[in-house]
Every structure is written in C-alpha cells, then in structure tokens.
C-alpha cells in the first residue's frame, strides 16, 4: 500500500469540484456530444484534489493548463432543441 497521503472526498468537496467543472464549461448536460471530455476533466480534478490541491482557483488553473481554455458555457443548439422538446418548451 502506498504511504502517500490521500484526501478523502466528502459531499462539500464534491460540490466544489462540480462547481469548478461547471465554471469551466464541463457540465454533464453540456458534454453530451463529448462525454469523454467531462470524464477526463473530472478525473483530473479528483486526482489533483486527493493529492493536496484543494483550492478551487488552483484546480481551475490546472484544468485550463491541462485542457486549454474553458469550454463555452452555452449549450450547443442541438442540446437546447432536444431539451426544449422533452420539457415541452418552444423549440427554436
């Protein structure tokens, strides 16, 4: 077994990590076309957090360093049309 110190995630930590992902555009709803991007970003943040990088700002910078600029926070039009049709809203 490794002697390295690993932080255990609690619900508050997971909420913070989800916020970092959302702010960078890695929202599971927006990542429908490329779920592998969301998974890779989530795994990176969890790994960095477990090994001591616990600041949301540091994690955001690490995400940008590894994957580039944040993804657009706007959902793709195809997702918006699908969501609208499912929710019964106007389809654009």
mmCIF file as gemmi writes it, N, C-alpha and C atoms, coordinates in Angstrom:
data_model
loop_
_atom_site.group_PDB
_atom_site.id
_atom_site.type_symbol
_atom_site.label_atom_id
_atom_site.label_alt_id
_atom_site.label_comp_id
_atom_site.label_asym_id
_atom_site.label_entity_id
_atom_site.label_seq_id
_atom_site.pdbx_PDB_ins_code
_atom_site.Cartn_x
_atom_site.Cartn_y
_atom_site.Cartn_z
_atom_site.occupancy
_atom_site.B_iso_or_equiv
_atom_site.pdbx_formal_charge
_atom_site.auth_seq_id
_atom_site.auth_asym_id
_atom_site.pdbx_PDB_model_num
ATOM 1 N N . UNK Axp A 1 ? 0.841 -1.175 0 1 0 ? 1 A 1
ATOM 2 C CA . UNK Axp A 1 ? 0 0 0 1 0 ? 1 A 1
ATOM 3 C C . UNK Axp A 1 ? 0.887 1.239 0 1 0 ? 1 A 1
ATOM 4 N N . UNK Axp A 2 ? 0.474 2.242 -0.694 1 0 ? 2 A 1
ATOM 5 C CA . UNK Axp A 2 ? 1.236 3.482 -0.807 1 0 ? 2 A 1
ATOM 6 C C . UNK Axp A 2 ? 1.229 4.242 0.517 1 0 ? 2 A 1
ATOM 7 N N . UNK Axp A 3 ? 2.348 4.888 0.822 1 0 ? 3 A 1
ATOM 8 C CA . UNK Axp A 3 ? 2.424 5.667 2.061 1 0 ? 3 A 1
ATOM 9 C C . UNK Axp A 3 ? 2.068 7.135 1.825 1 0 ? 3 A 1
ATOM 10 N N . UNK Axp A 4 ? 1.662 7.489 0.596 1 0 ? 4 A 1
ATOM 11 C CA . UNK Axp A 4 ? 1.304 8.864 0.287 1 0 ? 4 A 1
ATOM 12 C C . UNK Axp A 4 ? -0.009 9.227 0.964 1 0 ? 4 A 1
ATOM 13 N N . UNK Axp A 5 ? -0.132 10.498 1.35 1 0 ? 5 A 1
ATOM 14 C CA . UNK Axp A 5 ? -1.347 10.991 1.982 1 0 ? 5 A 1
ATOM 15 C C . UNK Axp A 5 ? -2.379 11.295 0.895 1 0 ? 5 A 1
ATOM 16 N N . UNK Axp A 6 ? -3.559 10.71 0.997 1 0 ? 6 A 1
ATOM 17 C CA . UNK Axp A 6 ? -4.625 10.938 0.035 1 0 ? 6 A 1
ATOM 18 C C . UNK Axp A 6 ? -5.816 11.517 0.779 1 0 ? 6 A 1
ATOM 19 N N . UNK Axp A 7 ? -6.346 12.666 0.286 1 0 ? 7 A 1
ATOM 20 C CA . UNK Axp A 7 ? -7.529 13.282 0.887 1 0 ? 7 A 1
ATOM 21 C C . UNK Axp A 7 ? -8.774 12.494 0.49 1 0 ? 7 A 1
ATOM 22 N N . UNK Axp A 8 ? -9.636 12.257 1.453 1 0 ? 8 A 1
ATOM 23 C CA . UNK Axp A 8 ? -10.906 11.593 1.19 1 0 ? 8 A 1
ATOM 24 C C . UNK Axp A 8 ? -11.925 12.677 0.849 1 0 ? 8 A 1
ATOM 25 N N . UNK Axp A 9 ? -12.694 12.47 -0.205 1 0 ? 9 A 1
ATOM 26 C CA . UNK Axp A 9 ? -13.692 13.443 -0.65 1 0 ? 9 A 1
ATOM 27 C C . UNK Axp A 9 ? -14.974 13.319 0.158 1 0 ? 9 A 1
ATOM 28 N N . UNK Axp A 10 ? -15.503 14.449 0.574 1 0 ? 10 A 1
ATOM 29 C CA . UNK Axp A 10 ? -16.812 14.467 1.213 1 0 ? 10 A 1
ATOM 30 C C . UNK Axp A 10 ? -17.781 15.22 0.295 1 0 ? 10 A 1
ATOM 31 N N . UNK Axp A 11 ? -19.043 15.352 0.675 1 0 ? 11 A 1
ATOM 32 C CA . UNK Axp A 11 ? -20.033 15.971 -0.21 1 0 ? 11 A 1
ATOM 33 C C . UNK Axp A 11 ? -19.707 17.428 -0.501 1 0 ? 11 A 1
ATOM 34 N N . UNK Axp A 12 ? -19.157 18.148 0.471 1 0 ? 12 A 1
ATOM 35 C CA . UNK Axp A 12 ? -18.778 19.549 0.24 1 0 ? 12 A 1
ATOM 36 C C . UNK Axp A 12 ? -17.66 19.636 -0.805 1 0 ? 12 A 1
ATOM 37 N N . UNK Axp A 13 ? -16.707 18.716 -0.724 1 0 ? 13 A 1
ATOM 38 C CA . UNK Axp A 13 ? -15.614 18.682 -1.705 1 0 ? 13 A 1
ATOM 39 C C . UNK Axp A 13 ? -16.154 18.388 -3.102 1 0 ? 13 A 1
ATOM 40 N N . UNK Axp A 14 ? -17.054 17.429 -3.205 1 0 ? 14 A 1
ATOM 41 C CA . UNK Axp A 14 ? -17.633 17.081 -4.499 1 0 ? 14 A 1
ATOM 42 C C . UNK Axp A 14 ? -18.425 18.242 -5.085 1 0 ? 14 A 1
ATOM 43 N N . UNK Axp A 15 ? -19.118 18.975 -4.239 1 0 ? 15 A 1
ATOM 44 C CA . UNK Axp A 15 ? -19.861 20.146 -4.7 1 0 ? 15 A 1
ATOM 45 C C . UNK Axp A 15 ? -18.899 21.202 -5.243 1 0 ? 15 A 1
ATOM 46 N N . UNK Axp A 16 ? -17.789 21.413 -4.56 1 0 ? 16 A 1
ATOM 47 C CA . UNK Axp A 16 ? -16.781 22.374 -5.02 1 0 ? 16 A 1
ATOM 48 C C . UNK Axp A 16 ? -16.188 21.927 -6.35 1 0 ? 16 A 1
ATOM 49 N N . UNK Axp A 17 ? -15.864 20.64 -6.472 1 0 ? 17 A 1
ATOM 50 C CA . UNK Axp A 17 ? -15.296 20.126 -7.723 1 0 ? 17 A 1
ATOM 51 C C . UNK Axp A 17 ? -16.298 20.266 -8.868 1 0 ? 17 A 1
ATOM 52 N N . UNK Axp A 18 ? -17.556 19.993 -8.6 1 0 ? 18 A 1
ATOM 53 C CA . UNK Axp A 18 ? -18.588 20.161 -9.625 1 0 ? 18 A 1
ATOM 54 C C . UNK Axp A 18 ? -18.687 21.629 -10.044 1 0 ? 18 A 1
ATOM 55 N N . UNK Axp A 19 ? -18.549 22.533 -9.082 1 0 ? 19 A 1
ATOM 56 C CA . UNK Axp A 19 ? -18.57 23.962 -9.399 1 0 ? 19 A 1
ATOM 57 C C . UNK Axp A 19 ? -17.412 24.366 -10.293 1 0 ? 19 A 1
ATOM 58 N N . UNK Axp A 20 ? -16.234 23.808 -10.033 1 0 ? 20 A 1
ATOM 59 C CA . UNK Axp A 20 ? -15.057 24.087 -10.871 1 0 ? 20 A 1
ATOM 60 C C . UNK Axp A 20 ? -15.313 23.579 -12.286 1 0 ? 20 A 1
ATOM 61 N N . UNK Axp A 21 ? -15.843 22.372 -12.395 1 0 ? 21 A 1
ATOM 62 C CA . UNK Axp A 21 ? -16.156 21.809 -13.71 1 0 ? 21 A 1
ATOM 63 C C . UNK Axp A 21 ? -17.203 22.653 -14.434 1 0 ? 21 A 1
ATOM 64 N N . UNK Axp A 22 ? -18.261 23.036 -13.733 1 0 ? 22 A 1
ATOM 65 C CA . UNK Axp A 22 ? -19.317 23.849 -14.339 1 0 ? 22 A 1
ATOM 66 C C . UNK Axp A 22 ? -18.783 25.191 -14.82 1 0 ? 22 A 1
ATOM 67 N N . UNK Axp A 23 ? -17.969 25.833 -13.991 1 0 ? 23 A 1
ATOM 68 C CA . UNK Axp A 23 ? -17.419 27.148 -14.355 1 0 ? 23 A 1
ATOM 69 C C . UNK Axp A 23 ? -16.546 27.062 -15.6 1 0 ? 23 A 1
ATOM 70 N N . UNK Axp A 24 ? -15.915 25.919 -15.806 1 0 ? 24 A 1
ATOM 71 C CA . UNK Axp A 24 ? -15.059 25.732 -16.98 1 0 ? 24 A 1
ATOM 72 C C . UNK Axp A 24 ? -15.848 25.191 -18.174 1 0 ? 24 A 1
ATOM 73 N N . UNK Axp A 25 ? -17.15 24.994 -18.011 1 0 ? 25 A 1
ATOM 74 C CA . UNK Axp A 25 ? -17.975 24.508 -19.109 1 0 ? 25 A 1
ATOM 75 C C . UNK Axp A 25 ? -18.063 23.003 -19.198 1 0 ? 25 A 1
ATOM 76 N N . UNK Axp A 26 ? -17.511 22.301 -18.216 1 0 ? 26 A 1
ATOM 77 C CA . UNK Axp A 26 ? -17.572 20.839 -18.211 1 0 ? 26 A 1
ATOM 78 C C . UNK Axp A 26 ? -18.785 20.392 -17.411 1 0 ? 26 A 1
ATOM 79 N N . UNK Axp A 27 ? -19.949 20.722 -17.909 1 0 ? 27 A 1
ATOM 80 C CA . UNK Axp A 27 ? -21.195 20.336 -17.281 1 0 ? 27 A 1
ATOM 81 C C . UNK Axp A 27 ? -21.674 19.069 -17.959 1 0 ? 27 A 1
ATOM 82 N N . UNK Axp A 28 ? -22.129 18.103 -17.211 1 0 ? 28 A 1
ATOM 83 C CA . UNK Axp A 28 ? -22.537 16.83 -17.813 1 0 ? 28 A 1
ATOM 84 C C . UNK Axp A 28 ? -23.631 17.018 -18.856 1 0 ? 28 A 1
ATOM 85 N N . UNK Axp A 29 ? -24.523 17.976 -18.66 1 0 ? 29 A 1
ATOM 86 C CA . UNK Axp A 29 ? -25.574 18.23 -19.644 1 0 ? 29 A 1
ATOM 87 C C . UNK Axp A 29 ? -24.998 18.84 -20.919 1 0 ? 29 A 1
ATOM 88 N N . UNK Axp A 30 ? -23.997 19.695 -20.797 1 0 ? 30 A 1
ATOM 89 C CA . UNK Axp A 30 ? -23.383 20.325 -21.961 1 0 ? 30 A 1
ATOM 90 C C . UNK Axp A 30 ? -22.389 19.399 -22.643 1 0 ? 30 A 1
ATOM 91 N N . UNK Axp A 31 ? -21.983 18.346 -21.973 1 0 ? 31 A 1
ATOM 92 C CA . UNK Axp A 31 ? -20.959 17.447 -22.502 1 0 ? 31 A 1
ATOM 93 C C . UNK Axp A 31 ? -21.559 16.211 -23.165 1 0 ? 31 A 1
ATOM 94 N N . UNK Axp A 32 ? -22.819 16.296 -23.579 1 0 ? 32 A 1
ATOM 95 C CA . UNK Axp A 32 ? -23.491 15.165 -24.183 1 0 ? 32 A 1
ATOM 96 C C . UNK Axp A 32 ? -22.753 14.701 -25.446 1 0 ? 32 A 1
ATOM 97 N N . UNK Axp A 33 ? -22.285 15.639 -26.258 1 0 ? 33 A 1
ATOM 98 C CA . UNK Axp A 33 ? -21.61 15.279 -27.508 1 0 ? 33 A 1
ATOM 99 C C . UNK Axp A 33 ? -20.237 14.66 -27.264 1 0 ? 33 A 1
ATOM 100 N N . UNK Axp A 34 ? -19.567 15.045 -26.176 1 0 ? 34 A 1
ATOM 101 C CA . UNK Axp A 34 ? -18.218 14.559 -25.889 1 0 ? 34 A 1
ATOM 102 C C . UNK Axp A 34 ? -18.08 14.195 -24.412 1 0 ? 34 A 1
ATOM 103 N N . UNK Axp A 35 ? -18.737 13.122 -23.978 1 0 ? 35 A 1
ATOM 104 C CA . UNK Axp A 35 ? -18.687 12.762 -22.555 1 0 ? 35 A 1
ATOM 105 C C . UNK Axp A 35 ? -17.278 12.441 -22.07 1 0 ? 35 A 1
ATOM 106 N N . UNK Axp A 36 ? -16.39 12.038 -22.984 1 0 ? 36 A 1
ATOM 107 C CA . UNK Axp A 36 ? -15.02 11.712 -22.578 1 0 ? 36 A 1
ATOM 108 C C . UNK Axp A 36 ? -14.292 12.949 -22.054 1 0 ? 36 A 1
ATOM 109 N N . UNK Axp A 37 ? -14.627 14.123 -22.565 1 0 ? 37 A 1
ATOM 110 C CA . UNK Axp A 37 ? -14.009 15.362 -22.056 1 0 ? 37 A 1
ATOM 111 C C . UNK Axp A 37 ? -14.407 15.598 -20.61 1 0 ? 37 A 1
ATOM 112 N N . UNK Axp A 38 ? -15.691 15.414 -20.326 1 0 ? 38 A 1
ATOM 113 C CA . UNK Axp A 38 ? -16.181 15.6 -18.962 1 0 ? 38 A 1
ATOM 114 C C . UNK Axp A 38 ? -15.519 14.602 -18.024 1 0 ? 38 A 1
ATOM 115 N N . UNK Axp A 39 ? -15.441 13.348 -18.446 1 0 ? 39 A 1
ATOM 116 C CA . UNK Axp A 39 ? -14.838 12.308 -17.606 1 0 ? 39 A 1
ATOM 117 C C . UNK Axp A 39 ? -13.368 12.588 -17.343 1 0 ? 39 A 1
ATOM 118 N N . UNK Axp A 40 ? -12.634 12.971 -18.374 1 0 ? 40 A 1
ATOM 119 C CA . UNK Axp A 40 ? -11.205 13.25 -18.215 1 0 ? 40 A 1
ATOM 120 C C . UNK Axp A 40 ? -10.986 14.444 -17.29 1 0 ? 40 A 1
ATOM 121 N N . UNK Axp A 41 ? -11.798 15.48 -17.443 1 0 ? 41 A 1
ATOM 122 C CA . UNK Axp A 41 ? -11.664 16.664 -16.593 1 0 ? 41 A 1
ATOM 123 C C . UNK Axp A 41 ? -12.005 16.328 -15.14 1 0 ? 41 A 1
ATOM 124 N N . UNK Axp A 42 ? -13.068 15.562 -14.938 1 0 ? 42 A 1
ATOM 125 C CA . UNK Axp A 42 ? -13.469 15.179 -13.582 1 0 ? 42 A 1
ATOM 126 C C . UNK Axp A 42 ? -12.394 14.326 -12.918 1 0 ? 42 A 1
ATOM 127 N N . UNK Axp A 43 ? -11.853 13.368 -13.661 1 0 ? 43 A 1
ATOM 128 C CA . UNK Axp A 43 ? -10.804 12.504 -13.105 1 0 ? 43 A 1
ATOM 129 C C . UNK Axp A 43 ? -9.568 13.311 -12.735 1 0 ? 43 A 1
ATOM 130 N N . UNK Axp A 44 ? -9.199 14.256 -13.584 1 0 ? 44 A 1
ATOM 131 C CA . UNK Axp A 44 ? -8.039 15.095 -13.296 1 0 ? 44 A 1
ATOM 132 C C . UNK Axp A 44 ? -8.248 15.87 -11.997 1 0 ? 44 A 1
ATOM 133 N N . UNK Axp A 45 ? -9.421 16.507 -11.862 1 0 ? 45 A 1
ATOM 134 C CA . UNK Axp A 45 ? -9.681 17.296 -10.654 1 0 ? 45 A 1
ATOM 135 C C . UNK Axp A 45 ? -9.694 16.429 -9.404 1 0 ? 45 A 1
ATOM 136 N N . UNK Axp A 46 ? -10.299 15.269 -9.481 1 0 ? 46 A 1
ATOM 137 C CA . UNK Axp A 46 ? -10.342 14.385 -8.317 1 0 ? 46 A 1
ATOM 138 C C . UNK Axp A 46 ? -8.935 13.948 -7.932 1 0 ? 46 A 1
ATOM 139 N N . UNK Axp A 47 ? -8.141 13.596 -8.924 1 0 ? 47 A 1
ATOM 140 C CA . UNK Axp A 47 ? -6.76 13.182 -8.632 1 0 ? 47 A 1
ATOM 141 C C . UNK Axp A 47 ? -5.976 14.318 -7.982 1 0 ? 47 A 1
ATOM 142 N N . UNK Axp A 48 ? -6.053 15.509 -8.564 1 0 ? 48 A 1
ATOM 143 C CA . UNK Axp A 48 ? -5.308 16.648 -8.01 1 0 ? 48 A 1
ATOM 144 C C . UNK Axp A 48 ? -5.785 16.974 -6.587 1 0 ? 48 A 1
ATOM 145 N N . UNK Axp A 49 ? -7.101 16.905 -6.384 1 0 ? 49 A 1
ATOM 146 C CA . UNK Axp A 49 ? -7.652 17.193 -5.06 1 0 ? 49 A 1
ATOM 147 C C . UNK Axp A 49 ? -7.154 16.177 -4.043 1 0 ? 49 A 1
ATOM 148 N N . UNK Axp A 50 ? -7.191 14.918 -4.408 1 0 ? 50 A 1
ATOM 149 C CA . UNK Axp A 50 ? -6.787 13.867 -3.472 1 0 ? 50 A 1
ATOM 150 C C . UNK Axp A 50 ? -5.317 13.982 -3.071 1 0 ? 50 A 1
ATOM 151 N N . UNK Axp A 51 ? -4.511 14.558 -3.934 1 0 ? 51 A 1
ATOM 152 C CA . UNK Axp A 51 ? -3.09 14.708 -3.62 1 0 ? 51 A 1
ATOM 153 C C . UNK Axp A 51 ? -2.736 16.092 -3.121 1 0 ? 51 A 1
ATOM 154 N N . UNK Axp A 52 ? -3.76 16.857 -2.681 1 0 ? 52 A 1
ATOM 155 C CA . UNK Axp A 52 ? -3.482 18.08 -1.953 1 0 ? 52 A 1
ATOM 156 C C . UNK Axp A 52 ? -3.831 19.405 -2.596 1 0 ? 52 A 1
ATOM 157 N N . UNK Axp A 53 ? -4.236 19.435 -3.846 1 0 ? 53 A 1
ATOM 158 C CA . UNK Axp A 53 ? -4.611 20.692 -4.492 1 0 ? 53 A 1
ATOM 159 C C . UNK Axp A 53 ? -6.094 20.924 -4.194 1 0 ? 53 A 1
ATOM 160 N N . UNK Axp A 54 ? -6.392 21.644 -3.115 1 0 ? 54 A 1
ATOM 161 C CA . UNK Axp A 54 ? -7.766 21.764 -2.645 1 0 ? 54 A 1
ATOM 162 C C . UNK Axp A 54 ? -8.404 23.126 -2.894 1 0 ? 54 A 1
ATOM 163 N N . UNK Axp A 55 ? -7.681 24.055 -3.496 1 0 ? 55 A 1
ATOM 164 C CA . UNK Axp A 55 ? -8.225 25.377 -3.803 1 0 ? 55 A 1
ATOM 165 C C . UNK Axp A 55 ? -8.961 25.338 -5.136 1 0 ? 55 A 1
ATOM 166 N N . UNK Axp A 56 ? -10.178 25.879 -5.161 1 0 ? 56 A 1
ATOM 167 C CA . UNK Axp A 56 ? -10.952 25.926 -6.404 1 0 ? 56 A 1
ATOM 168 C C . UNK Axp A 56 ? -10.212 26.716 -7.482 1 0 ? 56 A 1
ATOM 169 N N . UNK Axp A 57 ? -9.565 27.804 -7.1 1 0 ? 57 A 1
ATOM 170 C CA . UNK Axp A 57 ? -8.814 28.602 -8.07 1 0 ? 57 A 1
ATOM 171 C C . UNK Axp A 57 ? -7.644 27.813 -8.648 1 0 ? 57 A 1
ATOM 172 N N . UNK Axp A 58 ? -6.909 27.119 -7.792 1 0 ? 58 A 1
ATOM 173 C CA . UNK Axp A 58 ? -5.786 26.303 -8.266 1 0 ? 58 A 1
ATOM 174 C C . UNK Axp A 58 ? -6.276 25.188 -9.189 1 0 ? 58 A 1
ATOM 175 N N . UNK Axp A 59 ? -7.383 24.565 -8.825 1 0 ? 59 A 1
ATOM 176 C CA . UNK Axp A 59 ? -7.932 23.492 -9.651 1 0 ? 59 A 1
ATOM 177 C C . UNK Axp A 59 ? -8.402 24.023 -11.006 1 0 ? 59 A 1
ATOM 178 N N . UNK Axp A 60 ? -8.996 25.206 -11.013 1 0 ? 60 A 1
ATOM 179 C CA . UNK Axp A 60 ? -9.423 25.821 -12.275 1 0 ? 60 A 1
ATOM 180 C C . UNK Axp A 60 ? -8.226 26.083 -13.173 1 0 ? 60 A 1
ATOM 181 N N . UNK Axp A 61 ? -7.156 26.602 -12.596 1 0 ? 61 A 1
ATOM 182 C CA . UNK Axp A 61 ? -5.945 26.869 -13.381 1 0 ? 61 A 1
ATOM 183 C C . UNK Axp A 61 ? -5.337 25.558 -13.906 1 0 ? 61 A 1
ATOM 184 N N . UNK Axp A 62 ? -5.371 24.52 -13.086 1 0 ? 62 A 1
ATOM 185 C CA . UNK Axp A 62 ? -4.835 23.226 -13.503 1 0 ? 62 A 1
ATOM 186 C C . UNK Axp A 62 ? -5.663 22.642 -14.653 1 0 ? 62 A 1
ATOM 187 N N . UNK Axp A 63 ? -6.963 22.792 -14.571 1 0 ? 63 A 1
ATOM 188 C CA . UNK Axp A 63 ? -7.843 22.328 -15.637 1 0 ? 63 A 1
ATOM 189 C C . UNK Axp A 63 ? -7.531 23.064 -16.936 1 0 ? 63 A 1
ATOM 190 N N . UNK Axp A 64 ? -7.353 24.366 -16.854 1 0 ? 64 A 1
ATOM 191 C CA . UNK Axp A 64 ? -7.015 25.16 -18.037 1 0 ? 64 A 1
ATOM 192 C C . UNK Axp A 64 ? -5.626 24.798 -18.558 1 0 ? 64 A 1
ATOM 193 N N . UNK Axp A 65 ? -4.684 24.554 -17.661 1 0 ? 65 A 1
ATOM 194 C CA . UNK Axp A 65 ? -3.324 24.199 -18.066 1 0 ? 65 A 1
ATOM 195 C C . UNK Axp A 65 ? -3.314 22.878 -18.841 1 0 ? 65 A 1
ATOM 196 N N . UNK Axp A 66 ? -4.102 21.923 -18.361 1 0 ? 66 A 1
ATOM 197 C CA . UNK Axp A 66 ? -4.11 20.6 -18.987 1 0 ? 66 A 1
ATOM 198 C C . UNK Axp A 66 ? -5.001 20.504 -20.231 1 0 ? 66 A 1
ATOM 199 N N . UNK Axp A 67 ? -6.117 21.25 -20.251 1 0 ? 67 A 1
ATOM 200 C CA . UNK Axp A 67 ? -7.093 21.093 -21.329 1 0 ? 67 A 1
ATOM 201 C C . UNK Axp A 67 ? -7.343 22.359 -22.139 1 0 ? 67 A 1
ATOM 202 N N . UNK Axp A 68 ? -6.662 23.44 -21.817 1 0 ? 68 A 1
ATOM 203 C CA . UNK Axp A 68 ? -6.856 24.679 -22.569 1 0 ? 68 A 1
ATOM 204 C C . UNK Axp A 68 ? -7.96 25.54 -22 1 0 ? 68 A 1
ATOM 205 N N . UNK Axp A 69 ? -8.346 26.52 -22.79 1 0 ? 69 A 1
ATOM 206 C CA . UNK Axp A 69 ? -9.369 27.482 -22.377 1 0 ? 69 A 1
ATOM 207 C C . UNK Axp A 69 ? -10.667 26.782 -21.993 1 0 ? 69 A 1
ATOM 208 N N . UNK Axp A 70 ? -11.419 27.4 -21.08 1 0 ? 70 A 1
ATOM 209 C CA . UNK Axp A 70 ? -12.704 26.81 -20.698 1 0 ? 70 A 1
ATOM 210 C C . UNK Axp A 70 ? -13.614 26.622 -21.901 1 0 ? 70 A 1
ATOM 211 N N . UNK Axp A 71 ? -14.42 25.602 -21.838 1 0 ? 71 A 1
ATOM 212 C CA . UNK Axp A 71 ? -15.419 25.336 -22.867 1 0 ? 71 A 1
ATOM 213 C C . UNK Axp A 71 ? -16.5 26.404 -22.736 1 0 ? 71 A 1
ATOM 214 N N . UNK Axp A 72 ? -17.109 26.75 -23.844 1 0 ? 72 A 1
ATOM 215 C CA . UNK Axp A 72 ? -18.197 27.722 -23.812 1 0 ? 72 A 1
ATOM 216 C C . UNK Axp A 72 ? -19.261 27.276 -22.824 1 0 ? 72 A 1
ATOM 217 N N . UNK Axp A 73 ? -19.762 28.241 -22.067 1 0 ? 73 A 1
ATOM 218 C CA . UNK Axp A 73 ? -20.794 27.904 -21.087 1 0 ? 73 A 1
ATOM 219 C C . UNK Axp A 73 ? -22.164 27.754 -21.74 1 0 ? 73 A 1
ATOM 220 N N . UNK Axp A 74 ? -22.274 28.084 -23.027 1 0 ? 74 A 1
ATOM 221 C CA . UNK Axp A 74 ? -23.546 27.925 -23.729 1 0 ? 74 A 1
ATOM 222 C C . UNK Axp A 74 ? -23.703 26.484 -24.194 1 0 ? 74 A 1
ATOM 223 N N . UNK Axp A 75 ? -24.879 25.97 -24.041 1 0 ? 75 A 1
ATOM 224 C CA . UNK Axp A 75 ? -25.179 24.622 -24.532 1 0 ? 75 A 1
ATOM 225 C C . UNK Axp A 75 ? -25.259 24.663 -26.054 1 0 ? 75 A 1
ATOM 226 N N . UNK Axp A 76 ? -24.87 23.584 -26.716 1 0 ? 76 A 1
ATOM 227 C CA . UNK Axp A 76 ? -24.995 23.558 -28.171 1 0 ? 76 A 1
ATOM 228 C C . UNK Axp A 76 ? -26.46 23.647 -28.575 1 0 ? 76 A 1
ATOM 229 N N . UNK Axp A 77 ? -26.761 24.254 -29.726 1 0 ? 77 A 1
ATOM 230 C CA . UNK Axp A 77 ? -28.164 24.403 -30.16 1 0 ? 77 A 1
ATOM 231 C C . UNK Axp A 77 ? -28.916 23.081 -30.227 1 0 ? 77 A 1
ATOM 232 N N . UNK Axp A 78 ? -28.247 22.015 -30.656 1 0 ? 78 A 1
ATOM 233 C CA . UNK Axp A 78 ? -28.932 20.723 -30.746 1 0 ? 78 A 1
ATOM 234 C C . UNK Axp A 78 ? -29.389 20.236 -29.372 1 0 ? 78 A 1
ATOM 235 N N . UNK Axp A 79 ? -28.566 20.477 -28.349 1 0 ? 79 A 1
ATOM 236 C CA . UNK Axp A 79 ? -28.956 20.09 -26.994 1 0 ? 79 A 1
ATOM 237 C C . UNK Axp A 79 ? -30.142 20.925 -26.522 1 0 ? 79 A 1
ATOM 238 N N . UNK Axp A 80 ? -30.106 22.224 -26.805 1 0 ? 80 A 1
ATOM 239 C CA . UNK Axp A 80 ? -31.198 23.104 -26.385 1 0 ? 80 A 1
ATOM 240 C C . UNK Axp A 80 ? -32.514 22.693 -27.055 1 0 ? 80 A 1
ATOM 241 N N . UNK Axp A 81 ? -32.477 22.333 -28.337 1 0 ? 81 A 1
ATOM 242 C CA . UNK Axp A 81 ? -33.697 21.889 -29.034 1 0 ? 81 A 1
ATOM 243 C C . UNK Axp A 81 ? -34.227 20.601 -28.417 1 0 ? 81 A 1
ATOM 244 N N . UNK Axp A 82 ? -33.332 19.667 -28.144 1 0 ? 82 A 1
ATOM 245 C CA . UNK Axp A 82 ? -33.745 18.394 -27.544 1 0 ? 82 A 1
ATOM 246 C C . UNK Axp A 82 ? -34.339 18.625 -26.161 1 0 ? 82 A 1
ATOM 247 N N . UNK Axp A 83 ? -33.666 19.457 -25.368 1 0 ? 83 A 1
ATOM 248 C CA . UNK Axp A 83 ? -34.172 19.74 -24.019 1 0 ? 83 A 1
ATOM 249 C C . UNK Axp A 83 ? -35.548 20.406 -24.102 1 0 ? 83 A 1
ATOM 250 N N . UNK Axp A 84 ? -35.714 21.36 -25.004 1 0 ? 84 A 1
ATOM 251 C CA . UNK Axp A 84 ? -36.984 22.06 -25.14 1 0 ? 84 A 1
ATOM 252 C C . UNK Axp A 84 ? -38.104 21.104 -25.547 1 0 ? 84 A 1
ATOM 253 N N . UNK Axp A 85 ? -37.798 20.181 -26.453 1 0 ? 85 A 1
ATOM 254 C CA . UNK Axp A 85 ? -38.832 19.249 -26.887 1 0 ? 85 A 1
ATOM 255 C C . UNK Axp A 85 ? -39.222 18.284 -25.768 1 0 ? 85 A 1
ATOM 256 N N . UNK Axp A 86 ? -38.261 17.891 -24.953 1 0 ? 86 A 1
ATOM 257 C CA . UNK Axp A 86 ? -38.54 16.99 -23.833 1 0 ? 86 A 1
ATOM 258 C C . UNK Axp A 86 ? -39.327 17.71 -22.745 1 0 ? 86 A 1
ATOM 259 N N . UNK Axp A 87 ? -38.954 18.957 -22.481 1 0 ? 87 A 1
ATOM 260 C CA . UNK Axp A 87 ? -39.6 19.729 -21.418 1 0 ? 87 A 1
ATOM 261 C C . UNK Axp A 87 ? -40.901 20.378 -21.876 1 0 ? 87 A 1
ATOM 262 N N . UNK Axp A 88 ? -41.195 20.306 -23.168 1 0 ? 88 A 1
ATOM 263 C CA . UNK Axp A 88 ? -42.436 20.871 -23.666 1 0 ? 88 A 1
ATOM 264 C C . UNK Axp A 88 ? -42.351 22.355 -23.93 1 0 ? 88 A 1
ATOM 265 N N . UNK Axp A 89 ? -41.154 22.896 -24.003 1 0 ? 89 A 1
ATOM 266 C CA . UNK Axp A 89 ? -40.978 24.32 -24.285 1 0 ? 89 A 1
ATOM 267 C C . UNK Axp A 89 ? -40.922 24.579 -25.776 1 0 ? 89 A 1
ATOM 268 N N . UNK Axp A 90 ? -40.8 25.858 -26.141 1 0 ? 90 A 1
ATOM 269 C CA . UNK Axp A 90 ? -40.708 26.192 -27.558 1 0 ? 90 A 1
ATOM 270 C C . UNK Axp A 90 ? -39.387 25.693 -28.146 1 0 ? 90 A 1
ATOM 271 N N . UNK Axp A 91 ? -39.463 25.057 -29.298 1 0 ? 91 A 1
ATOM 272 C CA . UNK Axp A 91 ? -38.286 24.536 -29.98 1 0 ? 91 A 1
ATOM 273 C C . UNK Axp A 91 ? -37.812 25.601 -30.96 1 0 ? 91 A 1
ATOM 274 N N . UNK Axp A 92 ? -36.545 25.976 -30.837 1 0 ? 92 A 1
ATOM 275 C CA . UNK Axp A 92 ? -36.001 27.023 -31.721 1 0 ? 92 A 1
ATOM 276 C C . UNK Axp A 92 ? -35.204 26.449 -32.835 1 0 ? 92 A 1
